[in-house]
Amino acid sequence: MTTTMAMGGVKLPSLSPINLNSATLSPSSSSVRFRPVSSSAAAAPSPIVSHTQDDPRLGSVPSLGHISRPDFPILHQEVNGSKLVYLDNAATSQKPAAVLNAIQKYYESYNSNVHRGVHFLSAKATDEYELARKKVATFINASESREVVFTRNATEAINLVAYSWGVSNLRPHDEVLLTIAEHHSAIVPWQLVAQKTGATLRFVDLDENEVPDAAKLREMLSRKTKLVVIHHVSNMLASVLPVEDVVLWAHNVGAKVLIGACQSVPHMVVDVKKLDADFLVASSHKTCGPTGVGFLYGKSQLLSDMPLVSMSTVSNDILFHDLILELLPFVFILKPGGGEMIFDVFLDHSTYAEPPSRLVSCFLLDWIWYMRSFCSPLPTHFPTYIHFTLNYLHLHVFVACISHPCQRTPAIGEAIGLGAAVDYLSGIGMQKIHDYEASFIYLCCAYSQYFCLGCLVISSAKGLVEEVFGGSLLLSLIVELTNYPYENLQSVPSVRIYGPSPSETVTRAALCSFNVDDIHPTDIATFLDQQHVVAIRSGHHCAQPLHRHLGINASARASLYFYNTKEDVNYFIEVLKDTISFFSSFK
C-alpha cells in the first residue's frame, strides 16, 4: 500500500512497511578489546548467524535480509568471534556472488575490447557490454538504451553534463538552482562552470524539518533558472524529496533538471519516464555492482545536442609524448569537481587538495573546443572523440596524452558487472526492497524502552502492540505512532539526530546521521569497529556545506540495505549504548 503525504504544500511519497517482525536485544560486553587490522572471509559462504534469535512469537518466516544475506560472500566474515555488521551502505554496497561471478566469467571466457575486432571474443564482449546498457535502461525505464551513457562514476556523469551541456547553454546571469544538502560532486562542477560562463548559483535552504525546502525551491524558480540540480534522497539527512514535482515546476519555467539518484536507484523503483527527468546520474558500487562504472541518463535529444567532451582519470604512470610535452605549456587545465580533489567546499567556492589528489579527474577543456573542430560527425555512443589523460610525474609536473576514442577501452568488465547487479536486484524486485527497508523505518513505532536513531529503533514494538492491541499489528497504528520513538529519543540526553523526524508528513530513507555530545563521531565509528565489528561512516559525507549549515564539522552515519536484518539494527543500537557509556566514563 502506498499513500501520499504532504509537506508544506508539497506531496511526498510515503514508504509502505512490510514484514514488521522484531527481535529481542542481546547484551554485549563493555570490556575493551581491539581486533587486528585485517581479517579474512570464510573459505565457503554459509548463512550468517544472527546476533539474536528471532522472537518465537513471530513464526519461522525469514525476512528478506535473512534470505539474501548468504548471497554476499563478504558478509560471512568473522573477526575475533564476531560477525561483521555492515552499516555503511550509503558509501558503498556489498556485492552478491552473481556479480562477482559475472565479472570473473568475462575475464575468464571472453575478455576482449569492445566495438573493435571482428573475432569471436570481441563480438561476445561487445554484445555483453551493450546488453548491460540495455539492462540499465530497462531498470530505470528509459525509452531506449542510447539514453544511458556509461561513465566511471556518478561524479564523472555530473561533470559530463556540466562541461558539455552546462558550458554550452549557460550564459551570464543565468541561474542554476541547487540545495545546500547536495553532495560535493553536485556542487563543485557547477561552481567551476559558473566561473567560466558567468552564471549564478542559488541554493535552497532547509525547512523546519531539516529537509531541503521544496516550497522555497518553487518560489525561487524563474525564467532566469536554466537548471535545477537536486538529489532524490539525501545521503546525510535521509530525506526523500518530491523530485517529480520539482521537475514539473522547473519545466514550467523552461529549466532542465539533473537528479542525483545515487541513494535512490539502489533502494526504490526509479522511473525516469514518470519523473520526466532531463538528466539522472547514479553509481554502480552503491547498487550491488562493481566500482569504476556509473551511468548518466539523458533524454535522447539532449544527449544528441550536447557538445563533445571526454574525461579520464589520472594515472601515476609515467607516459611521455614529445608532441604533448611541447604543447603542454599552452594548454589550459580545468579541474572537474568532486572526489579526492576536494579539500574544503563552500557554497560560493571550493579549495583543492595538493597533487596528485587534486588531479584525480582532469581533462583539458579548452583544448577540446579547439580539437572538436577537426572531428567528424557525432558517434553512435556518447562521449566521444578526443580522449585526454593527464599523468602526474612529480610536484607541478604533468604529462598529457591524447588518443582517438577508438583507442579508448571502457570499463567493460565493470559494466557487465553492473548488468549482473541489475539482474540480481530485479530478481528480488525493487518495490520489495523498498518495502523491506521501510520496515526498518517504522519498526518499533509503538514502543522504545531505550532509544532510537531517527528511524533505526532498538527494542520490540510488537510486544507492546500485542499487549495493548491484542496482537493487532495494523499499518494505520504504525504510521500514527511513528513520532513516539523519535520523541523519546529527543528526550535522551547527548544524542542529536539530523534530518526529519519520521511522521505522517515527512518520509525518511533507511539511513541516519547523528552525533553524541562531547564524543567525536570518528571516535564512535572507530570504537564500534574495533570493539564490536560494526562498520558505520564518520566524517562530513562529502556534504561540508550542509554540515556547516547545521553547525557541525562531522557526523556519524549508519545506513542499511536489504541484506541487513532487524538483528543488525538491534545489535548496533546496543553496542552504540556501550560505546557512549565507555566514553562518558572519562568525563
N, C-alpha and C positions, 0 to 999 in steps of 0.2 A: 504494500500500500504506500502510495506517495502522496503527501499533502503539500500545500503551498503555504509558506509563512511570509509575513510582511515585516519589513524593517524600514522605518522612516518613510513609508510610502513605496518602498521597493520590495518586490516579491523575491523571496529566497526559497530555493528548493529545500525541503526537509529530508533528513535521512530516515529510512524506514528500518527499524531494528528487527532482527530475527534471531532465533536461536539464543534466547536470553538465559542460557544456563550459567550457573555460577560455581564457585569453588570455595572451599574453606581455606583459611590462612595457614601458612606454615611458618612457625617461628624460626628465626635464623640466629646464628651465633653472632655475638658482637665482638668476639676476640679478633685481634688484628693478625692477619696472615697475608703475605704478599706472594702472588703467583709468579712463575717465570715469565719472561717477556714473550717467549714463543711457545706455541703449542701445536700439536698435530691432530689432524682429524682421524677418526677411527678408520681402520682399513676397509671395513664393509659397512655401508649405511644400515642403520637399524632405527626403528621408531624411537623417538625421543621419550624418555621417561619424565613425566610431569613433576614439577616441584611439589604439587599437591595432588591428592586423589580427588576424582570427581565426587561431588555430593551424591550419595546413594539415592537421594530422593529424585534425582534428575533422570534416572534411567541410564541406558547404555548407548544412547545415540551420540556418536562422536561429532565434534564441531568441525568446521572447515579447517581450522588451524591444525587440529589433530590429524585430519585426513591428509592434508597437503604437506605437512612438515617432513615426512620421510622422503619427499621428492628433492630435498635440499641437502646435499651432502655436507656442506659446511656446518649445518646446524647440529650435526651428530658429534661435534667436538665435546670432549670432557676435559676440563682443566682443574687439577687438584681435586678431583672427585665431584666437580660441579658442572652441570650442563650449561652451555653457552646460552644466554638470553640476549638476543639481538634486538635492540630497540632504537636503531639509528637508520631506519628505512627511508627517512626523508633525505638523507645524504646519499645513500645508495642501497639498493635491494640486493638480496642474495639470489643466486642463480640455480634454477632447477636442473636436474640431471639431463632433462630433454634438451636444454640449451647447450650445456657442456658437450653432450654427445653430438649435436648438430655441428658445432664448431670443429670438434675432433674429426668428424666424418669428412668435412670439407678439406681439411689439411691432409687426411689420410687417403682420400678417394678421388678428389677432383680439384686439387689445388692448382689454379692457373689464373692468369689475368682475364679480365672480362672485356667484352667489346673489342677484342684484338684478333686472336688467331681463329683459324677455321677448323682446328683439330678438335677431337672429342672433348678433352679436358676443358678447353676454353669455352666450348659451346655449353657444356654442362654447368660450368661456373657462372656463365652469363645467364643461363636460364634460372638458376637458383637465386642469383643476385636480384634479377628483375622480379622473380616470384616473391622475394622478401618485400620488395617495394609494393607489389600488389596486395600482399597481406597487410601491410601497414595502412594502405589506402582503405582497404575494407574495414579494418579495425576502427578507424576514425570516421568511416562513411564518407570518404572523399569521392567525388564524381568519377575520377579516373586516376590511374597510378601516376601519370605525369605531373600531378599536383603535389606529389611527395618527393622532396629533394633530400637525399641522404647527406648529412654533414658529419663533422667529427663529434659534435655535441650540440646541446641547445644553445650554448653561448655563441658558437660559430654561426648557428642559424640566425640568431638575433643580429649579429654583426653583418651577416649577409644581407638582411633586409635593410639595415641601417646604411651600409655603404653602397648599396645598389639602389634600392627604391628611395631611401631617405635622401641621399646626396642629390639624386636626380629630380626629386619632387619638392623638396623643402626650399623655401625662399626666405629672405629677411622678414622678420615679424610674423612668420607662420608660427603656429603653436603645436607643440607635442605635449599631450596630457598624460601624466603618469601618477601613480600613488607613491606615498612615502614608504610603503611596505614592499616595494619591488626589490627583487634580487639585484645585486650589483651588475650582473650581466645584462639586465634590462635597463640600467641607468647609464652606465659609463659609455656605451656606444653612442647613445643619443646626446650625451654631453659633448663628445668629440665631433659628432656630425653637426650639432648646433653651432659649435665654434667655427666650423668650416662654412656653413650655409647662412648663418645669421638668424636661424630660427630660435624660438624661445621655448624653454621647458617650463611647464607649470605642474605643480604637484598637489594632489588631493590629500587632505589630512585625514586623521581618524575621527570617527564619531564617538559618542559617549560609551559605546560598547567595545571600543578598541578594534573597530573594523573600518577599513577604508570607506569613507562616507560616499556612498553611491548617489545619494540625493545631491550632495555638493558637487560631485563629478558632473551630474546632469546640468547643474546650474552653470558650471564653468565652460561647458561646450559652447562654441560659437562658430561662425563662418571662418574664423582665423584658425580653428583647430583642423589640422591635416591628418593627425594620427593620435590614436589612444593606445598606450602601451599598458596592459593590465594583466595581472596574474589571475588564474582561475581559483586556485587555493593557495593561501599564504603558507610559506614554509616555516614561518615563525609564529604567527597569530592563530593558525588553523582555521581562519575564516574562509568561508566559501562565498565567492562574490557572484552577483547576478549578471554574468557576462553576456547572456543572451539579451537582456535588457540594455546593457551598455552598448552592445553592437547596434541595436536598433536606434538608440539615441544618437550615436555617433554618425550613423549613416544618414540620419535626418538632417545633419548639418554638412554632409558631404565628406566626412572624415573616414579614414580607414582605421581598422583595429588589429593590433597584434596581441594575441593571447599567449601568455606563458602558461603552458599546461603540464609542466614537469611534475607537479604534485596532484594533478587530476587524472591524467591519462592512465597512470598505474592503478587508480583506485575507484574509478567510476566510469560509466558509459559517457564517452565524449563523441558527439555527433557534430562534425563541422558544418554539415548542411543545416542542421537545426540551429546551431549557433550563428550561422551565416558569417563566420569569421573570415576576414581577408587573409590574415596570416595566423598560424598557430605553430608553436615550437614545443618540442618535448625531447627528452633524452631516453636512451636505451637502458642505461645502467640503473635507473630508478624503476624500470619496468620489467625486471627479471632478465634483462638482456645484458650483453657484454658492454664494457667501456669502449670508448673510441668511436662510437657512432651515435648519432641522434638524427632528428629529421625536422625539416621545415615543411609545413603545409602552406600552400598559397593557391589562391584561385587561379585557374589556368591562364586567364588573360593577364592578370597582374604579373605572373612569372614570365610570360612571353614578352611583356613590355619592359621588364627590368633590364637595365644595362648590365653588361658582362663584368663580372668581378670574380676573383678567385682568392682563396685564403689557404694558408698552410700553417702547420705547427712547426715551431723551431726545433731543430735538432742540434745536438752538440758535435755532430760530425764535422770534421774539417774538410770542406769541399772548396776547391779552387777553380776559378773560371776566369781566365785572363780578361775576357771582354767585360765581364761584370765588374771585376776589380777596377778596370779603367773607368767604368761608368758610375760606380757606386757613389763618388762624391756629388754627383748631380742628381741623385735620387732622393726624393722626399719620403721619409719613413713615417707612416702613420700607424699608431697602435690601436688595434681593435680592443674593445673593453671587455673585462671580465677575467675570472680565473686568478692564477697566481701572480699576474702582473700588478694587481692592486695592492697598494699599501694602506690607503685610507680613502674613504668615499664620503663626500658631502653632496648635498642636493645640487649645488652650483658648480662643483669641480671635484676632481679626484687627484690624489697623488699616487705615484707609482713606485714599485719596488726597484731595487738595483738589478742590473743584468746578472744572470740570464732570465730571471723570473719576469722582468718587465717586458720581455720579448717572447713570451711563451706562445703568443699567437700574433705574428706580424705579417703584414703584406704591404706592398709598395703601391699605394692607392693612386697617386698622381701619375705614375708611370703607366698604370693600367689605362687611364683615359687616353694617353698618347698611343700606346700599343694597340688599343682596340681599333683604331682607325685602319690598321693593317690586317684586321681579321676578316674572315669570310662570314657568310650568314650564320644565323643562330643555330646552335646544335640541337640535337634531339633532347638531351638531358642537361639541365642547368645544375650547377655552374659550369664554367666553360674554359675558354681558350688559353689565356695566359696564366701559367702557374708559377708563383714565386715562392721560393724558400729562402729564408734569412737564417744563416747559420752563425752561431756565436763562437768566436775564437777565443778571445780574452777581453778584458775590460775595454769597452768602447771600440772594439774591432769586430766587424761582422763581414761575412761574405754572402752576397746574394746570388742565387742561381735561378735561371729562368728555363722553363721547359714548356713545350706544347702539351696541352692537356691529354692528347692521345698517348703521351708517355706517363701520365699520372695514374698510379694504381690506387683505387679507392679502398676503403676498409671492407673488403669482400667478406672475409670470414665473420667479421663483426656484424655486418648487415644480415648475413644468413642466420647468425645467432639471434639477432633481433626478430627475424621472421619466426624462428622457433619459439621465442618468448611470447610473441603474439598468438601463435597456435596454442601454447600452453594456457595462457590467460583466457583465450576464447573458449577453450575446452571446459574451463571452470565456469565461465560466464561473468562478465564484468558487473552485471546487476547483483549477482550472488556475492561477489567480492565486496561491493559497495554495501550491501545489506549486512553482511557479516561484520565489517568494520564499524558499521553504525551501532552494532550491538555493544561494542566497546564503549561507545559514547554514552549510550543510555543504560548500560548495565548499572545496577545498584542505584537507580534513581530514587528508590524509596527509602534507602537506609544507608548510613555510613557511620559505623562505630568509630572509625579512626578519621582519616581524611582522604580526599582525592586530589588529583592534579587536573583540574578543569574537567576533562572527560575521562580520565583514567582513574577508576574508582577501586577502592580496596575490597570492601567486605561484601557479604552476601545479602543482596537486596531481596532475593527470592524468599529467604527465610522469613523476613518481616512481612513481605507481601502475603505469603501463605498464612502467617499468623493473623494478620489484620483482616485480610480479604478472603480468607477461607480457601486459599490456593489459587485464586483467580489472578493470572498474570496478564492483565489487559494492556494493550498498546496505549489506549487512551490514558490509563493511570500512569504509565511510564512517562508519557510526554508531559502530563500535568505536573508530575513530581520531579521533573528534570532539574529544577532550580535547587531542590533541597540539599543535595550533597555539596553543590558548589557553595551555597550559603554557609554550610557547616565548615567547609574549608576556609572560607573567608574569615571565620572566627578563630581559626587556628593561628596562633602567633607565628611569625617568622616566614611563612610561605607566601610568595607572591606569584600569581598565575597571570600570564599575558594572553590577550585575546578575549574574545567574547565569552560570557557565561552561557552555557547551553540552556536554551529556553525555547518557548513557543515562537519567539520572534527572531532568534539567531541560531545559525547552524555552525557546528564545528566539525572539522575533519579529525581523523584519528591520530593526532599528534598534539603535543603540549609543551610549551616553553615556560620555564619557571625559574625563580630564584629563591634562595633562602637567606634571610637576614644574616649578615656577618659571616657567611660562608661563600667563598668564591665558587662559581659553577664548575670551574675546571677541577677544583678540589673534590667536589661532589662526584663528577664524572670519573676522576681517577680512582677514588675510593671504591665506587661501585664496581669498576673494572677489576681492580687489584684484589679486592676483598670478596666480591660476590660474582665475578664473571658476568656482569651486566653491562652491555655496551649502549651508552647514550652519547649524545653530542653535547659539547660545550663550546662557547665562543659567540661570535656575532652572526653566524649562519649566513654569511655573505649578505647581511642586511644592516650595515652600520647606520645609515640614516634613520632607519626605524628604531634601532636600539638607542640612538642618540635622542630621538624624539621622546622615547619612553624614560629617558634619564638614566640609562644604564650603558655599560660597555659590553656586557656579555650576558648570556643566559644558558641554562641547561635545557636540553630538549630530549624528550622521549617520543619516538614516532613508531607506529605499528604498521604491520602489513598483514595480509590474510593468513600467513603461516604462523603468526603469533596466536597465543591462546590466553584465555582468562587466567590460567595459572601463571603465565608470564607476567601479566599485569599485577596480580596479587603479590607475587614474589618481589617484583620491582618496588611496589609500594612498601612492603615490609622491610626490605633492605635499605630503602631510602630513609625510613624512620631510624633504622640502626645507624646510618651514616650521619644523620642530623644529630642524633644523641652523642655519637663519638666526638664530633667537632664541638658540640655545645659543652662537652665536659671540660674543654680547655678555656672556657670563658671565665 
